[in-house]
């Protein structure tokens, strides 16, 4: 019954764009609810756990077992007895889940869910930089592919990047791939941080002039910014943190209004997590994060589309870099 309905539905549409073109708003709501019910039933049948990143479409939150930041989600999934992990995020996140849960089946609903930031650091380019700085430690942001993590000394998140870098005995650190986060780290360490020429295009194109105009419209609002933003914008922020720390700050801070400087999906999530406060969108959309849809999740659960597979040596070595981070950092997730 479930499969028959699914196949009929997928023959009509497989993307949110097609759904909007072919279905009325009320029909869309009905079809969305049916898909959610399908996902929840398939999840039980597969003994699956569904991870949904903060930047996903709002309807994806309704099928989630866990919602949060990329590493934290993978850690949570590893602690479960699930046979299958379905990651509603982007590919490097699903790879991290596979590294931490090598015996589980890890699914990514669409290969369109890539990450231009992760793609800016390759194994070959990292090998070349390591030759130039043989005494430097390699600190790999979690927003990297598993094979790049496998060549790194240690990983970090946006929340613990400063702590990780300062924990190392090395005087030089190759920090990849986000130059904005690396520049933020450099301001909080005495070590020489060798910056990688990479960036998240969603955060990098947010500009300080527009933020100042926004602030003038809402002068009492606190600015909360992601450290992947450019330095001129971070200097205007009242608080700089990764997505995992934004709700925590909003709950503890006495302000009523907040200007959120990151991908727009986070604003939607904050409105759910802290409903008694106002969150103003100063953001851009990540098309990679928005490429996962409910029909694609259903297809993935039925047909194992797309299963993440990694070489054993990559799993082992990337796992060591992640484990070193977890061992020294209280802010790993």
C-alpha positions as CSV (number, residue, x, y, z in Angstrom):
1,X,0.0,0.0,0.0
2,X,2.8,2.4,1.0
3,X,4.9,1.6,-2.0
4,X,1.9,1.8,-4.4
5,X,1.0,5.2,-3.2
6,X,4.6,6.4,-3.3
7,X,5.1,5.2,-6.9
8,X,1.9,7.0,-8.0
9,X,3.0,10.1,-6.2
10,X,6.5,10.1,-7.5
11,X,5.1,9.7,-11.1
12,X,3.4,13.1,-10.5
13,X,6.3,14.9,-9.0
14,X,9.7,14.4,-7.4
15,X,10.7,17.9,-6.5
16,X,9.2,20.7,-4.4
17,X,9.3,22.9,-7.5
18,X,7.1,20.5,-9.5
19,X,4.8,20.2,-6.6
20,X,4.2,23.9,-6.5
21,X,3.5,24.0,-10.3
22,X,1.1,21.1,-10.4
23,X,-0.8,21.2,-7.0
24,X,-3.0,23.7,-5.3
25,X,-1.9,25.0,-1.8
26,X,-4.5,22.9,0.0
27,X,-3.5,19.8,-2.1
28,X,0.1,20.6,-1.3
29,X,-0.6,20.6,2.4
30,X,-2.5,17.3,2.1
31,X,0.3,15.6,0.1
32,X,2.9,16.9,2.5
33,X,1.1,15.3,5.4
34,X,0.8,12.0,3.5
35,X,4.5,12.0,2.7
36,X,5.3,12.7,6.3
37,X,3.2,9.8,7.4
38,X,4.9,7.6,4.8
39,X,8.4,8.6,6.0
40,X,7.5,7.9,9.6
41,X,6.1,4.4,8.7
42,X,9.2,3.6,6.5
43,X,11.4,4.8,9.3
44,X,9.9,2.2,11.6
45,X,10.2,-0.6,8.9
46,X,13.9,0.2,8.3
47,X,14.8,0.8,11.9
48,X,16.1,4.2,10.7
49,X,17.1,7.4,12.4
50,X,16.5,10.6,10.5
51,X,18.9,13.5,11.0
52,X,17.9,17.0,9.9
53,X,20.3,19.9,9.8
54,X,19.2,23.3,11.1
55,X,19.2,24.8,7.5
56,X,16.8,22.3,6.0
57,X,13.2,23.1,4.8
58,X,10.8,23.6,7.6
59,X,8.7,20.5,6.7
60,X,11.8,18.3,7.1
61,X,11.8,19.1,10.9
62,X,8.6,17.1,11.2
63,X,10.2,13.8,10.2
64,X,13.4,14.3,12.3
65,X,14.6,12.2,15.2
66,X,17.3,14.8,15.8
67,X,17.7,18.4,14.6
68,X,20.9,20.3,14.9
69,X,24.5,21.0,13.7
70,X,26.3,18.5,11.5
71,X,28.7,16.9,13.9
72,X,26.3,16.8,16.8
73,X,23.8,14.9,14.6
74,X,26.4,12.3,13.6
75,X,27.4,11.8,17.2
76,X,23.7,11.3,18.2
77,X,23.1,8.8,15.4
78,X,26.2,6.8,16.5
79,X,24.7,6.4,19.9
80,X,21.5,4.8,18.6
81,X,20.8,1.2,17.7
82,X,19.4,2.2,14.3
83,X,20.4,0.1,11.3
84,X,20.0,3.0,8.9
85,X,20.9,6.7,9.2
86,X,19.2,9.1,6.7
87,X,20.9,12.5,6.7
88,X,18.9,15.5,5.6
89,X,21.9,17.8,5.1
90,X,24.8,17.8,2.6
91,X,27.2,15.1,1.5
92,X,30.1,15.8,3.8
93,X,27.7,15.5,6.8
94,X,26.6,12.1,5.6
95,X,30.2,11.1,5.2
96,X,30.9,12.1,8.8
97,X,28.0,10.0,9.9
98,X,29.5,7.0,8.1
99,X,32.8,7.6,9.7
100,X,31.3,7.5,13.2
101,X,28.9,4.7,12.4
102,X,30.8,2.5,9.9
103,X,28.5,-0.5,10.4
104,X,25.3,1.4,9.7
105,X,23.8,2.1,6.3
106,X,24.0,5.9,5.7
107,X,21.7,7.5,3.1
108,X,21.8,10.9,1.5
109,X,18.4,11.5,-0.3
110,X,20.0,13.5,-3.2
111,X,23.4,14.0,-4.6
112,X,22.5,17.6,-5.4
113,X,23.1,18.2,-1.6
114,X,26.8,19.0,-2.1
115,X,28.8,21.8,-0.5
116,X,30.9,24.3,-2.4
117,X,33.0,25.0,0.7
118,X,33.9,21.4,1.2
119,X,34.7,21.1,-2.5
120,X,37.3,23.9,-2.1
121,X,39.7,21.6,-0.2
122,X,40.9,18.5,-2.1
123,X,43.3,15.8,-1.1
124,X,45.8,16.8,-3.7
125,X,45.8,20.5,-2.7
126,X,46.2,19.6,0.9
127,X,49.2,17.4,0.2
128,X,50.8,20.3,-1.7
129,X,50.2,22.8,1.2
130,X,51.6,20.2,3.7
131,X,54.8,20.0,1.7
132,X,55.2,23.8,2.0
133,X,54.6,23.7,5.8
134,X,55.9,20.4,7.0
135,X,55.9,21.4,10.7
136,X,52.4,22.7,10.7
137,X,49.4,20.8,12.1
138,X,46.4,20.4,9.9
139,X,43.1,21.4,11.4
140,X,40.2,20.4,9.3
141,X,36.8,22.1,9.8
142,X,34.0,19.5,9.8
143,X,32.8,21.1,6.6
144,X,35.3,19.0,4.6
145,X,35.1,15.7,2.8
146,X,36.0,12.5,4.6
147,X,39.2,11.9,2.6
148,X,40.4,15.4,3.6
149,X,39.6,14.7,7.2
150,X,41.7,11.5,6.9
151,X,44.8,13.6,6.0
152,X,44.2,16.0,9.0
153,X,45.7,15.9,12.4
154,X,42.5,17.0,14.1
155,X,39.0,18.3,13.2
156,X,37.1,21.2,14.6
157,X,33.6,22.8,14.5
158,X,32.7,26.5,14.4
159,X,32.0,26.2,18.1
160,X,35.4,24.7,19.2
161,X,37.8,25.9,16.5
162,X,39.6,28.3,18.8
163,X,39.8,25.7,21.6
164,X,41.2,23.0,19.2
165,X,43.8,25.3,17.7
166,X,45.0,26.5,21.1
167,X,45.3,22.9,22.3
168,X,47.9,21.9,19.8
169,X,51.7,22.1,20.5
170,X,52.4,23.3,17.0
171,X,53.4,26.9,16.3
172,X,51.9,26.8,12.9
173,X,48.4,25.5,11.9
174,X,47.1,24.9,8.4
175,X,43.4,25.7,8.8
176,X,41.0,24.6,6.1
177,X,38.9,25.3,4.2
178,X,37.0,28.4,5.5
179,X,39.2,31.5,5.5
180,X,36.7,33.6,7.4
181,X,36.5,31.1,10.3
182,X,40.3,30.8,10.1
183,X,40.7,34.5,10.4
184,X,38.3,34.5,13.4
185,X,40.5,31.8,15.0
186,X,43.7,33.9,14.3
187,X,42.3,36.7,16.4
188,X,42.0,34.4,19.4
189,X,45.3,32.6,19.2
190,X,49.1,33.3,19.3
191,X,49.8,30.6,16.7
192,X,50.3,31.3,13.1
193,X,47.2,30.3,11.2
194,X,47.8,29.5,7.6
195,X,44.6,30.3,5.9
196,X,43.0,28.3,3.1
197,X,41.4,30.2,0.2
198,X,38.0,28.8,0.8
199,X,34.6,30.2,1.9
200,X,31.0,29.5,2.3
201,X,29.3,31.5,-0.4
202,X,26.1,31.8,1.6
203,X,27.9,33.6,4.5
204,X,30.7,35.3,2.5
205,X,28.3,37.4,0.4
206,X,26.5,38.8,3.5
207,X,27.7,42.4,3.8
208,X,28.2,44.8,6.6
209,X,26.6,47.8,4.9
210,X,23.3,46.0,4.5
211,X,23.5,44.7,8.1
212,X,24.0,48.2,9.4
213,X,20.9,49.4,7.5
214,X,19.0,46.4,9.0
215,X,20.2,47.4,12.5
216,X,19.0,51.0,12.0
217,X,15.5,49.6,11.4
218,X,15.7,47.5,14.5
219,X,18.1,49.3,16.9
220,X,17.2,47.3,19.9
221,X,17.9,43.9,18.3
222,X,21.0,41.9,19.1
223,X,23.1,40.7,16.2
224,X,24.0,37.0,16.2
225,X,26.4,36.0,13.5
226,X,28.0,32.8,12.3
227,X,31.9,32.9,12.2
228,X,31.9,31.9,8.5
229,X,30.9,35.5,7.8
230,X,33.5,38.1,6.8
231,X,35.4,39.9,9.5
232,X,33.8,43.3,8.9
233,X,30.4,41.8,9.6
234,X,31.6,39.9,12.6
235,X,32.8,43.1,14.2
236,X,29.3,44.4,14.2
237,X,27.9,41.3,16.0
238,X,26.9,41.2,19.6
239,X,27.6,37.4,19.6
240,X,29.5,35.1,17.3
241,X,28.7,31.4,17.3
242,X,27.8,28.3,15.3
243,X,24.2,27.3,14.7
244,X,24.3,25.1,17.8
245,X,24.9,28.1,20.1
246,X,22.3,30.5,18.6
247,X,19.3,29.2,20.5
248,X,21.2,29.0,23.7
249,X,22.3,32.6,23.4
250,X,18.8,33.8,22.6
251,X,17.3,32.0,25.6
252,X,19.8,33.4,28.0
253,X,20.1,37.0,26.7
254,X,17.5,39.5,27.9
255,X,16.8,40.9,24.5
256,X,13.5,40.3,22.7
257,X,14.7,40.8,19.2
258,X,17.6,39.2,17.3
259,X,19.1,39.7,13.9
260,X,20.3,36.3,12.7
261,X,23.2,36.4,10.3
262,X,23.5,32.9,8.7
263,X,21.5,30.7,6.3
264,X,17.8,31.5,6.4
265,X,16.7,28.1,7.6
266,X,18.2,28.8,11.0
267,X,15.9,31.7,11.6
268,X,12.9,29.4,11.0
269,X,14.4,26.9,13.5
270,X,15.0,29.5,16.1
271,X,11.4,30.7,15.9
272,X,10.4,27.1,16.8
273,X,13.0,26.7,19.6
274,X,12.5,30.1,21.2
275,X,8.9,31.1,20.4
276,X,8.7,33.9,22.9
277,X,11.3,36.0,21.0
278,X,11.6,37.6,17.6
279,X,14.2,36.5,15.0
280,X,14.8,38.8,12.0
281,X,16.2,37.3,8.9
282,X,19.4,38.7,7.5
283,X,20.5,35.8,5.5
284,X,20.9,34.0,2.2
285,X,19.5,30.7,1.0
286,X,21.7,27.6,0.5
287,X,20.4,25.7,-2.5
288,X,22.3,22.6,-1.4
289,X,20.6,22.5,1.9
290,X,17.2,23.1,0.3
291,X,17.6,20.4,-2.3
292,X,16.4,17.6,0.0
293,X,12.6,17.1,-0.2
294,X,10.1,14.7,1.3
295,X,9.6,12.7,-1.9
296,X,13.4,12.2,-2.1
297,X,13.5,11.0,1.5
298,X,10.8,8.4,0.8
299,X,12.6,7.3,-2.3
300,X,15.8,7.0,-0.4
301,X,14.3,4.9,2.4
302,X,12.7,2.5,-0.1
303,X,15.5,2.1,-2.6
304,X,18.7,3.0,-0.6
305,X,19.3,6.1,-2.6
306,X,22.0,7.3,-2.2
307,X,24.1,5.1,0.1
308,X,27.4,6.6,1.4
309,X,30.3,4.2,1.1
310,X,33.9,5.1,2.1
311,X,37.2,3.2,2.0
312,X,38.2,1.5,5.2
313,X,41.4,3.6,5.6
314,X,39.5,6.8,5.1
315,X,37.0,5.8,7.8
316,X,39.8,4.9,10.2
317,X,42.0,8.0,9.7
318,X,39.1,10.5,9.5
319,X,37.7,8.9,12.7
320,X,41.0,9.5,14.5
321,X,40.9,13.2,13.6
322,X,37.4,13.5,14.9
323,X,38.2,11.5,18.0
324,X,41.1,13.8,18.8
325,X,38.8,16.7,18.7
326,X,36.1,15.0,20.9
327,X,38.8,14.2,23.4
328,X,40.0,17.7,24.0
329,X,36.8,19.8,23.4
330,X,33.8,20.4,25.5
331,X,32.2,22.3,22.7
332,X,32.5,19.6,20.0
333,X,28.9,19.6,19.1
